[in-house]
Amino acid sequence: MRNERGIALIVTLMVVAILTIIVVEFTYSVQIDAHMARNALNGLQASLLARSGINLGEAVLLHDDNIKFDAYTEDWGNPEQLNSQFILPDNMRLRVQIIDEGGKLNLNLTRPRTPFEWRQAQNPENANPPLFKRWTTAVGTLLEQRGGSGMVADAISDYWSQLFQILSQSTSNPGQTGQATGTPTPGTSQATNPSQWDFPSLDDASVIAGLTPALVRRARPVLSALDFRQPPKVNVNTAPREVLGAIIPDAGVVDNIISQRQDQGLTVEDLRGLLDGMGRDPSNNYVVNMLGVTSNFFLIRASATVNANPLTGKGGISRSASMLVYRRQVPCNPPKSPPTVPCWTLTQLDWQKEGGAVLFEQESDQDPGMNNPLDMGFPGMGG
């Protein structure tokens, strides 16, 4: 019995130690679960807040009362004015930006519209090439400036030519639907319909030789892939300088366009007057058919942050989202007063979301639509 004296104290200490470990582990587990639940709640709030920003952008586009031009001088194109209207809790931040996709070169315009147009372009004696040839040259110029090969324009032309060759063979031999070796083509059901060959997004255009995914990412700020609901013109009010330079051979005209659009968007009459100053060279007449002042496709982007550091604005839980929309004018029902106020309808085309508050990383003095983290970070889209 003497040898067993103090055993109760040892057992008690062991039990207390085990209970302490259990309590500490349980407390730690509860803290982790609470932290995860809080992050999940903040993430959901940030996602919903970003989606609210998309809805706000749609509302602004629907309330545009100007049909003469689309420009970044309007309410929808001014991020600072747009974002100054927000009334949010102190722990939330939201930023919305609307990018005009009509200010970019549309890669799908490089496709011949019909087999006749394609065959007509094969004639080397044709002194007046079809307009799609001009688009191909402009796209090639842009891609070369973005680090692409000088042969990328030829690769684009070869891609469409191979598709039309296959179409020609299939129509002359209805029982054959094969394809040339190594040539990417649409599905069998699309092989006889060139209008279905258009790229739904820039990422799909990487099937063209030389148009690598890396080049596509670099070209996204100046290149798009839109369908033909968008008029085949580039909006001079929103186009970056290098897009205008790829179309207009006169650098002075480009400077005048950029200078005059700073205060107010250019109308059709303004644009016509500026283009008249190109030396009246008949070889430049095609430029008039490639430039416009309005757009139909817009990319709405929103970034939201919840519980960021109140001093630095960093940290917290962030989410970003973007929506590609198609806007067109429709008859007002009932009629509006005054009758010159337009009515619009929006069609949602593509939705993307990701983590991070990429809009907050954009420089405040940077022009909309120019190089910024968003242009690299959102896959797909028209642009």
C-alpha positions as CSV (number, residue, x, y, z in Angstrom):
1,M,0.0,0.0,0.0
2,R,2.9,2.4,0.7
3,N,4.1,1.9,-2.8
4,E,0.7,3.0,-4.2
5,R,0.6,6.3,-2.3
6,G,0.1,9.3,-4.7
7,I,-1.5,7.3,-7.5
8,A,-4.7,9.3,-7.3
9,L,-2.8,12.5,-7.9
10,I,-1.1,11.0,-11.0
11,V,-4.4,9.7,-12.4
12,T,-6.1,13.1,-11.7
13,L,-3.3,15.0,-13.5
14,M,-3.6,12.6,-16.5
15,V,-7.3,13.1,-16.7
16,V,-6.9,16.9,-16.4
17,A,-4.3,16.8,-19.1
18,I,-6.5,14.8,-21.5
19,L,-9.5,17.0,-20.8
20,T,-7.3,20.1,-21.5
21,I,-6.1,18.7,-24.8
22,I,-9.7,17.9,-25.8
23,V,-11.0,21.3,-24.8
24,V,-8.1,23.1,-26.7
25,E,-8.7,20.9,-29.8
26,F,-12.4,21.5,-29.7
27,T,-11.9,25.3,-29.3
28,Y,-9.5,25.3,-32.2
29,S,-11.9,23.3,-34.3
30,V,-14.8,25.7,-33.4
31,Q,-12.6,28.7,-34.3
32,I,-11.7,27.1,-37.7
33,D,-15.3,26.3,-38.5
34,A,-16.4,29.8,-37.5
35,H,-13.7,31.3,-39.7
36,M,-14.7,29.1,-42.6
37,A,-18.3,30.0,-42.1
38,R,-17.5,33.7,-42.0
39,N,-15.4,33.5,-45.1
40,A,-18.2,31.6,-46.9
41,L,-20.7,34.3,-45.9
42,N,-18.3,37.0,-47.0
43,G,-17.7,35.2,-50.3
44,L,-21.4,34.9,-50.9
45,Q,-21.9,38.6,-50.1
46,A,-19.1,39.5,-52.5
47,S,-20.5,37.4,-55.3
48,L,-24.0,38.8,-54.9
49,L,-22.6,42.3,-54.7
50,A,-20.6,41.8,-57.9
51,R,-23.8,40.5,-59.6
52,S,-25.6,43.6,-58.3
53,G,-22.9,45.6,-60.1
54,I,-23.6,43.8,-63.3
55,N,-27.3,44.6,-62.9
56,L,-26.5,48.2,-62.3
57,G,-24.4,48.3,-65.5
58,E,-27.3,46.9,-67.4
59,A,-29.7,49.5,-66.0
60,V,-27.3,52.3,-67.0
61,L,-27.1,51.0,-70.6
62,L,-30.9,50.8,-70.7
63,H,-31.3,54.4,-69.6
64,D,-28.9,55.8,-72.3
65,D,-30.9,58.6,-74.0
66,N,-28.4,59.2,-76.8
67,I,-28.7,57.4,-80.2
68,K,-26.3,59.5,-82.2
69,F,-23.2,58.0,-80.8
70,D,-21.7,55.7,-78.1
71,A,-18.7,57.1,-76.3
72,Y,-16.9,56.9,-73.0
73,T,-17.9,60.5,-72.4
74,E,-21.4,59.3,-71.6
75,D,-22.6,58.2,-68.2
76,W,-22.2,54.5,-68.9
77,G,-18.6,55.0,-70.0
78,N,-17.4,57.0,-67.0
79,P,-16.5,54.6,-64.2
80,E,-15.8,57.3,-61.6
81,Q,-19.2,58.9,-62.1
82,L,-20.9,55.5,-62.2
83,N,-19.2,54.3,-59.0
84,S,-19.7,57.5,-57.1
85,Q,-23.5,56.7,-56.9
86,F,-23.0,53.7,-54.7
87,I,-24.3,53.7,-51.1
88,L,-22.8,50.7,-49.4
89,P,-22.0,49.5,-45.8
90,D,-18.6,50.5,-44.5
91,N,-17.3,47.0,-44.9
92,M,-18.2,46.7,-48.6
93,R,-16.6,48.1,-51.8
94,L,-17.9,47.8,-55.4
95,R,-16.6,49.0,-58.7
96,V,-18.3,48.7,-62.1
97,Q,-17.0,49.3,-65.5
98,I,-18.6,49.0,-69.0
99,I,-16.3,48.3,-72.0
100,D,-17.5,48.9,-75.5
101,E,-16.7,45.8,-77.6
102,G,-17.5,47.7,-80.8
103,G,-14.3,49.6,-80.4
104,K,-12.3,46.5,-81.1
105,L,-11.5,44.8,-84.4
106,N,-13.9,41.9,-85.0
107,L,-11.9,38.8,-86.1
108,N,-15.0,37.3,-87.7
109,L,-15.0,40.2,-90.2
110,T,-12.0,38.5,-91.9
111,R,-14.2,35.7,-93.2
112,P,-15.6,36.0,-96.7
113,R,-19.4,36.3,-96.5
114,T,-20.2,33.9,-99.4
115,P,-18.4,31.5,-101.7
116,F,-18.8,34.0,-104.5
117,E,-17.0,36.7,-102.5
118,W,-14.2,34.2,-101.6
119,R,-13.7,33.2,-105.3
120,Q,-13.7,36.8,-106.3
121,A,-10.9,37.6,-103.9
122,Q,-8.8,34.8,-105.4
123,N,-8.4,36.9,-108.6
124,P,-5.0,38.6,-108.4
125,E,-6.1,41.1,-111.1
126,N,-8.9,42.5,-108.9
127,A,-8.0,46.1,-108.3
128,N,-10.8,46.6,-105.7
129,P,-10.4,43.8,-103.1
130,P,-13.4,42.8,-101.0
131,L,-13.7,44.5,-97.6
132,F,-12.9,41.3,-95.7
133,K,-9.4,41.6,-97.1
134,R,-9.0,45.0,-95.5
135,W,-10.2,43.6,-92.2
136,T,-7.7,40.8,-92.5
137,T,-4.8,43.3,-93.1
138,A,-5.9,45.4,-90.1
139,V,-6.2,42.4,-87.8
140,G,-2.7,41.2,-89.0
141,T,-1.3,44.6,-88.2
142,L,-2.7,44.6,-84.7
143,L,-1.5,41.0,-84.0
144,E,2.0,41.8,-85.2
145,Q,2.1,44.9,-82.9
146,R,1.0,42.6,-80.0
147,G,4.0,40.3,-80.7
148,G,2.5,38.0,-83.3
149,S,4.2,36.7,-86.5
150,G,4.1,38.9,-89.6
151,M,2.5,35.9,-91.4
152,V,-0.5,35.7,-89.1
153,A,-2.7,37.6,-91.6
154,D,-1.9,35.0,-94.2
155,A,-2.7,32.2,-91.7
156,I,-6.1,33.7,-91.1
157,S,-6.8,33.9,-94.9
158,D,-5.6,30.3,-95.3
159,Y,-7.9,29.1,-92.6
160,W,-11.0,30.6,-94.2
161,S,-9.8,29.5,-97.7
162,Q,-9.4,25.9,-96.5
163,L,-13.0,25.9,-95.2
164,F,-14.4,27.3,-98.5
165,Q,-12.4,24.7,-100.4
166,I,-14.0,22.0,-98.4
167,L,-17.4,23.6,-98.9
168,S,-16.7,23.7,-102.7
169,Q,-15.8,20.0,-102.7
170,S,-18.8,19.0,-100.7
171,T,-21.2,20.9,-103.0
172,S,-19.6,19.4,-106.1
173,N,-19.6,15.9,-104.5
174,P,-22.7,15.8,-102.3
175,G,-21.8,12.3,-101.1
176,Q,-18.5,13.4,-99.6
177,T,-18.2,15.3,-96.4
178,G,-14.6,14.7,-95.6
179,Q,-12.1,17.4,-94.7
180,A,-8.5,18.2,-95.6
181,T,-5.8,16.6,-93.5
182,G,-4.8,18.8,-90.6
183,T,-7.5,21.5,-91.3
184,P,-9.7,22.4,-88.4
185,T,-13.3,22.6,-89.7
186,P,-16.8,23.0,-88.3
187,G,-19.0,20.0,-87.7
188,T,-20.6,18.2,-90.6
189,S,-24.0,19.9,-90.0
190,Q,-22.2,23.3,-90.2
191,A,-20.0,22.5,-93.2
192,T,-22.3,24.0,-95.8
193,N,-23.3,27.1,-93.8
194,P,-20.4,29.7,-93.7
195,S,-22.4,31.9,-91.3
196,Q,-21.9,29.2,-88.6
197,W,-18.1,29.2,-89.0
198,D,-17.6,32.4,-87.0
199,F,-15.7,32.1,-83.8
200,P,-17.9,32.4,-80.8
201,S,-15.0,33.8,-78.8
202,L,-11.3,34.7,-79.2
203,D,-10.2,31.6,-77.4
204,D,-11.7,29.4,-80.2
205,A,-9.6,31.3,-82.7
206,S,-6.4,29.6,-81.4
207,V,-7.0,26.9,-84.0
208,I,-5.5,29.3,-86.5
209,A,-1.8,28.7,-87.0
210,G,0.3,31.4,-85.2
211,L,-2.7,32.6,-83.2
212,T,-1.5,31.1,-79.9
213,P,-3.4,31.4,-76.6
214,A,-0.7,33.8,-75.3
215,L,-1.1,36.0,-78.4
216,V,-4.9,35.9,-77.9
217,R,-4.6,37.1,-74.3
218,R,-2.3,40.0,-75.4
219,A,-4.7,41.0,-78.2
220,R,-7.9,40.9,-76.1
221,P,-7.9,44.6,-75.5
222,V,-8.0,45.4,-79.2
223,L,-9.6,42.3,-80.8
224,S,-13.0,40.6,-80.4
225,A,-15.0,37.8,-82.0
226,L,-18.6,39.0,-82.3
227,D,-21.5,37.8,-84.5
228,F,-23.0,39.9,-87.2
229,R,-25.6,41.6,-85.0
230,Q,-22.8,44.1,-84.5
231,P,-22.6,46.3,-87.6
232,P,-19.3,45.6,-89.5
233,K,-17.8,48.9,-88.3
234,V,-15.4,50.0,-85.5
235,N,-16.7,52.6,-83.2
236,V,-14.2,55.5,-83.4
237,N,-15.4,57.0,-80.1
238,T,-14.2,54.0,-78.1
239,A,-11.5,52.4,-80.3
240,P,-7.9,52.5,-78.9
241,R,-5.3,54.4,-80.9
242,E,-3.7,51.2,-82.3
243,V,-7.1,50.0,-83.6
244,L,-7.6,53.3,-85.4
245,G,-4.1,53.2,-86.7
246,A,-4.6,49.7,-88.2
247,I,-7.5,51.0,-90.3
248,I,-6.7,54.6,-91.0
249,P,-3.5,55.1,-93.0
250,D,-3.2,58.8,-92.0
251,A,-1.7,59.3,-88.5
252,G,-2.9,62.9,-88.5
253,V,-6.5,61.9,-88.9
254,V,-6.1,59.4,-86.0
255,D,-4.8,62.2,-83.8
256,N,-7.7,64.5,-84.8
257,I,-10.2,61.7,-83.9
258,I,-8.7,61.1,-80.5
259,S,-8.4,64.8,-79.8
260,Q,-12.0,65.7,-80.7
261,R,-13.7,62.7,-78.9
262,Q,-12.2,63.7,-75.5
263,D,-15.0,66.2,-74.7
264,Q,-17.9,64.6,-76.6
265,G,-18.5,61.7,-78.8
266,L,-18.2,62.1,-82.6
267,T,-21.4,61.9,-84.7
268,V,-21.6,60.5,-88.2
269,E,-21.2,64.1,-89.6
270,D,-18.2,64.7,-87.4
271,L,-16.5,61.5,-88.6
272,R,-17.3,62.2,-92.2
273,G,-15.6,65.6,-91.9
274,L,-12.5,64.1,-90.3
275,L,-12.2,61.4,-93.0
276,D,-12.5,64.0,-95.7
277,G,-9.0,65.2,-94.7
278,M,-7.2,62.1,-95.8
279,G,-5.9,63.7,-99.0
280,R,-8.9,62.5,-101.0
281,D,-6.9,59.4,-102.1
282,P,-9.4,57.0,-103.9
283,S,-7.5,54.1,-102.4
284,N,-8.6,55.1,-98.9
285,N,-12.3,55.0,-99.7
286,Y,-12.6,51.7,-97.9
287,V,-12.0,53.4,-94.5
288,V,-15.4,55.0,-94.6
289,N,-17.0,51.5,-94.7
290,M,-15.0,50.3,-91.7
291,L,-15.7,53.1,-89.2
292,G,-18.8,54.1,-87.3
293,V,-19.9,55.9,-84.2
294,T,-22.3,53.5,-82.4
295,S,-22.1,50.0,-80.9
296,N,-24.3,47.1,-79.9
297,F,-22.1,44.8,-77.8
298,F,-20.9,45.9,-74.3
299,L,-18.9,44.0,-71.6
300,I,-20.1,44.9,-68.1
301,R,-17.5,44.1,-65.4
302,A,-17.9,44.3,-61.6
303,S,-15.5,43.7,-58.7
304,A,-16.7,43.5,-55.1
305,T,-14.8,43.3,-51.8
306,V,-16.2,42.5,-48.3
307,N,-14.3,43.3,-45.0
308,A,-11.2,44.9,-46.6
309,N,-8.8,46.6,-44.3
310,P,-10.3,50.0,-43.6
311,L,-6.9,51.8,-43.7
312,T,-5.2,50.2,-46.7
313,G,-8.3,48.9,-48.6
314,K,-6.5,45.6,-49.1
315,G,-7.5,42.1,-48.0
316,G,-11.0,40.9,-47.4
317,I,-12.9,38.5,-49.6
318,S,-13.2,39.6,-53.2
319,R,-15.2,38.4,-56.3
320,S,-15.3,39.7,-59.9
321,A,-17.9,39.0,-62.6
322,S,-18.5,40.1,-66.2
323,M,-21.4,39.9,-68.6
324,L,-21.4,40.4,-72.4
325,V,-24.6,41.9,-73.5
326,Y,-26.2,42.8,-76.8
327,R,-28.2,46.1,-76.9
328,R,-30.6,47.2,-79.6
329,Q,-33.2,49.9,-79.9
330,V,-36.9,48.8,-79.9
331,P,-40.2,50.7,-80.3
332,C,-41.3,52.3,-77.0
333,N,-44.5,50.8,-75.6
334,P,-46.1,53.0,-74.3
335,P,-44.4,55.8,-76.2
336,K,-42.0,58.0,-74.2
337,S,-42.1,61.7,-73.9
338,P,-40.3,63.3,-75.5
339,P,-40.5,60.9,-78.5
340,T,-36.8,61.3,-79.1
341,V,-35.9,59.3,-76.0
342,P,-35.0,55.8,-77.1
343,C,-36.1,52.4,-75.7
344,W,-33.5,49.6,-75.5
345,T,-33.5,45.9,-74.9
346,L,-30.6,43.8,-73.6
347,T,-29.7,40.2,-74.4
348,Q,-27.3,38.5,-72.1
349,L,-24.8,36.5,-74.1
350,D,-22.0,35.3,-71.8
351,W,-21.4,35.2,-68.0
352,Q,-18.1,34.8,-66.3
353,K,-17.0,35.0,-62.7
354,E,-13.8,34.6,-60.8
355,G,-12.1,35.4,-57.5
356,G,-10.2,38.6,-56.8
357,A,-11.0,42.3,-57.1
358,V,-9.3,42.9,-60.5
359,L,-11.1,46.2,-61.2
360,F,-9.5,47.7,-58.1
361,E,-6.1,46.9,-59.5
362,Q,-6.7,49.0,-62.6
363,E,-5.0,52.4,-62.7
364,S,-7.5,55.2,-62.1
365,D,-6.1,57.3,-65.0
366,Q,-6.3,54.5,-67.5
367,D,-8.6,54.7,-70.4
368,P,-11.5,52.1,-70.4
369,G,-10.8,49.1,-72.5
370,M,-7.1,49.5,-72.5
371,N,-4.5,47.0,-71.1
372,N,-5.5,46.1,-67.5
373,P,-5.6,42.9,-65.5
374,L,-9.2,42.3,-66.6
375,D,-8.3,42.1,-70.2
376,M,-6.0,39.2,-69.4
377,G,-8.1,37.5,-66.7
378,F,-11.4,36.8,-68.3
379,P,-11.4,33.9,-70.8
380,G,-14.0,33.6,-73.5
381,M,-16.3,36.6,-74.1
382,G,-16.7,38.3,-77.4
383,G,-13.4,40.0,-76.6
